[in-house]
């Protein structure tokens, strides 16, 4: 059941029908690094693009898979796109799936690095890619080499996401390939 709204300019610059309608569905996936994701709904054919820019009004940078949304969408040249989020229901979001643990060799390396790491210090996220499983941080106020951050370290710290510019705290050690963050926590 579609409710039509007043025509607005599409955010992406695509040319489409311009007719906006309200639609509800669930988040299929959302990649904070790439800045977009998709909503699926029984009310329309095709996925609905969700660009990160429409999350700002809800003080969010990403959406968990399975969350229920009500959005205002329209048909654009490349498909359906949401222009505004009306409601977000996180009660249906899927829990993060457990990932395989480290091998015993990786665990031994981590323990050795942790023993030689310094105290927690403030760092800023340079970039982090969950798909690749790693990223880099830099010490605040210093022109120092990049500090490697592995996905397992992020998981152990129970941090949902790391976005460029985020300020956190890290314990840093000198690894075989350079500086490595061995523990993280919110700053």
Secondary structure, 3 states (H helix, E strand, C coil): CCEEECCCCCCCCCCCCCCEEEEEEEEEEEECCCCEEEEECCCCCCCEEEEHHHHHHHCCCCCCCCCEEEEEEEEECCEEEEEEEEEEEHHHCCCCCCCCCCCHHHHHHHHHHHHCCCCCEEEEEEEEECCCCEEEEEECCCCCCCEEEEHHHHHHCCCCCCCCCCEEEEEEEEECCEEEEEEEEEC
